[in-house]
C-alpha cells in the first residue's frame, strides 16, 4: 500500500437547524504523488469532506489515516502538529493577512510549527516564492498584489513546511482562465517534481480533466471514482 491518505467509512451529520446526513459511508484513498480532483454539485458534501480529510473538522465517524497514522483519538494539539507538518491547504479565498508582506505571509505556518530558526524559514519562503515566479513581490504588502499573485502566494504558504499532500478547495474559483491554468501547472509540477500528492475540490471541468483521477460526489455519496474503472 502506497497511500498518503485513506478515509474509511466516513459519516458526517449536520445537527442544526435540523439533523442532516451530509456524508454517507465515504471511503477513498490518495496515493503518493497522485493528483486527484473531487467534483460534484454545490451542496453534495465535497468541501465538507475536504475539511475532514485535512483534520480541520473532527466531528465525524469512521477512520482517517494520514501517512500511515490514524487520526482517531489524536489530541487537538497533535492534530494541529500533523496538519502543519503533513498537509498544505489552499483555500478558494486566499486568506492572506493584508497588513503583512508577501514574505511574512508565506513564513507564518513555519514560524508556528517552530522547527527551524527564523533565518532558515525566511530563506525557504523566498525559495518557494521563486519557485512560483513571484519572488519579486516578496516585500510588497499582500494587499498590493493582484488576485492571481495572491493565489500563488497562498500556494507558497501551503508549501512552506514541505507537506506530503496539498489539499485545495476551489483554488481557481476566483481566477480567470489564464490564472487558472497557471495554478494548475504549478500544482502539476509540484506533484511531478517534489512527489507531493494533490487533492483538489473543483467545479472546473477543464482543471479536473487534466488530473490523474476524478472522484464524483452526489448527495453525500461517492458516485464514481475513476480509479475503479482503470
C-alpha positions in Angstrom: 0.0 0.0 0.0 1.4 3.3 -1.0 -1.3 5.7 0.1 -0.6 9.0 1.8 -4.3 9.4 2.8 -7.1 6.9 3.4 -10.6 7.5 4.5 -12.7 4.5 5.8 -16.5 4.7 6.2 -16.6 8.4 6.9 -20.1 9.6 8.0 -20.9 13.2 8.9 -24.1 14.8 10.2 -25.0 18.5 10.5 -27.2 18.9 13.6 -28.6 22.4 13.1 -31.0 23.7 12.2 -32.2 20.1 11.7 -30.3 16.8 11.6 -28.9 16.2 8.1 -26.7 13.3 6.9 -24.1 15.2 4.8 -21.5 12.5 4.2 -22.5 8.8 3.8 -20.1 6.0 4.2 -17.2 7.7 2.3 -14.1 5.5 1.6 -11.3 6.6 -0.6 -7.5 6.6 -1.0 -5.0 9.0 -2.3 -1.7 7.5 -3.4 1.7 9.2 -3.0 2.4 11.6 -6.0 -1.2 11.2 -7.2 -3.2 14.3 -8.4 -6.9 13.8 -7.6 -9.9 16.1 -8.1 -13.2 15.9 -6.4 -16.2 17.1 -8.3 -20.0 17.4 -7.7 -22.8 19.9 -7.5 -22.9 22.6 -4.8 -24.1 21.0 -1.5 -23.0 17.5 -2.3 -20.6 17.4 0.6 -17.2 17.7 -1.2 -15.9 20.7 0.7 -17.1 19.2 4.0 -15.2 16.1 3.1 -12.1 18.0 2.4 -12.2 19.7 5.8 -12.5 16.3 7.4 -9.6 14.9 5.4 -7.5 17.9 6.3 -8.2 17.2 10.1 -9.8 20.7 10.4 -13.2 19.1 11.1 -13.2 16.2 13.7 -16.9 15.7 14.2 -17.4 12.6 12.1 -17.4 8.8 12.5 -15.1 6.4 10.6 -11.4 6.5 10.3 -8.9 8.9 8.6 -5.4 7.7 8.1 -2.6 10.1 7.0 0.8 8.8 6.2 0.1 5.5 7.9 -1.2 7.1 11.1 -4.8 7.0 12.3 -6.3 10.4 13.2 -8.7 8.8 15.7 -8.1 9.7 19.3 -5.4 12.2 18.5 -5.4 15.3 20.7 -6.2 18.7 19.3 -2.5 19.7 19.6 -1.4 16.5 17.9 -3.8 17.1 15.0 -2.6 20.6 14.7 1.0 19.4 14.5 0.2 16.7 12.0 -1.7 19.2 9.9 1.1 21.7 9.9 3.8 19.0 9.1 2.0 16.9 6.5 -0.8 18.9 4.9 -0.7 22.2 2.9 -4.1 23.7 2.5 -5.1 26.2 -0.2 -8.5 28.0 0.2 -10.6 29.5 -2.5 -10.2 32.8 -0.8 -6.5 33.1 -0.1 -6.8 34.5 3.4 -3.6 36.4 3.3 -3.0 38.9 6.0 -3.2 42.2 4.1 -1.1 44.2 6.5 1.8 41.7 6.3 4.3 41.4 3.4 4.0 38.6 1.0 7.2 37.1 2.5 5.8 37.2 6.1 2.5 35.6 5.0 4.4 32.6 3.5 6.6 32.3 6.6 3.7 32.2 9.1 3.0 28.4 9.1 6.7 27.6 9.5 7.0 30.1 12.4 4.0 28.5 14.0 5.5 25.0 13.6 8.7 26.2 15.1 11.0 23.5 13.8 13.5 25.9 12.2 15.0 29.3 13.0 13.6 32.5 11.5 16.6 33.0 9.1 16.1 29.5 7.7 12.4 29.9 7.4 12.9 33.2 5.5 15.3 31.6 3.1 12.9 28.7 2.5 10.0 31.1 2.0 12.0 33.1 -0.6 12.8 29.8 -2.4 9.1 28.9 -2.5 8.2 32.3 -3.9 10.9 32.0 -6.5 9.6 28.6 -7.5 6.2 30.2 -8.1 7.7 33.1 -10.1 6.8 35.9 -7.6 9.9 36.3 -5.5 10.0 39.9 -6.8 6.8 40.6 -4.9 8.2 39.3 -1.5 8.5 42.7 0.2 5.1 44.1 -1.0 2.1 44.2 1.3 -0.2 41.3 0.4 -3.0 43.9 -0.2 -1.0 45.4 -3.1 -0.6 42.4 -5.4 -3.1 41.0 -8.0 -5.6 38.2 -7.4 -3.6 35.7 -9.4 -0.5 36.6 -7.5 -2.3 36.3 -4.2 -3.3 32.7 -5.0 0.3 31.9 -5.9 1.4 33.3 -2.5 -1.3 31.1 -0.9 0.3 28.1 -2.7 3.8 29.1 -1.5 2.4 29.4 2.1 0.9 25.9 1.7 4.3 24.6 0.6 6.5 26.2 3.4 6.6 23.1 5.6 7.2 20.7 2.7 3.9 18.8 3.2 3.2 15.3 1.9 -0.2 16.3 0.5 -1.6 19.6 -0.8 -5.4 20.0 -0.4 -7.2 22.8 -2.2 -10.8 24.0 -2.0 -11.8 25.6 -5.4 -8.3 27.1 -5.8 -9.2 28.5 -9.2 -12.8 29.6 -8.3 -12.0 33.3 -8.3 -9.5 33.3 -11.2 -9.7 33.9 -14.9 -8.8 31.2 -17.3 -5.2 32.3 -17.7 -4.5 32.4 -14.0 -6.4 29.1 -13.5 -4.1 27.5 -16.0 -1.1 28.9 -14.1 -2.3 27.5 -10.8 -3.0 24.1 -12.4 0.5 24.0 -14.0 2.1 24.9 -10.6 0.3 22.1 -8.8 1.1 19.6 -11.6 4.8 20.4 -11.5 4.8 20.2 -7.7 3.2 16.8 -7.9 5.7 15.6 -10.6 8.9 17.2 -9.3 8.5 17.1 -5.5 6.5 13.8 -5.1 3.6 15.6 -3.5 0.0 14.3 -3.6 -2.7 16.7 -4.6 -6.4 16.6 -3.6 -8.4 19.4 -5.1 -12.1 20.2 -4.9 -13.2 21.9 -8.1 -16.1 22.9 -10.3 -13.7 23.4 -13.2 -14.1 20.5 -15.7 -11.1 21.6 -17.7 -9.0 21.6 -14.5 -10.3 18.2 -13.3 -9.8 16.6 -16.8 -6.1 17.1 -16.5 -5.7 15.4 -13.1 -4.8 11.8 -12.6 -8.2 10.8 -11.2 -11.7 12.3 -10.7 -13.9 11.4 -7.7 -17.5 12.4 -8.4 -19.8 13.1 -5.5 -23.6 13.4 -5.3 -25.9 13.8 -2.2 -23.1 12.9 0.2 -22.0 9.7 -1.6 -19.1 9.0 -3.9 -20.9 8.4 -7.1 -17.9 7.5 -9.2 -14.2 7.1 -8.6 -12.4 6.9 -12.0 -9.6 4.8 -10.5 -12.1 1.9 -10.2 -12.5 1.9 -14.0 -8.8 1.5 -14.8 
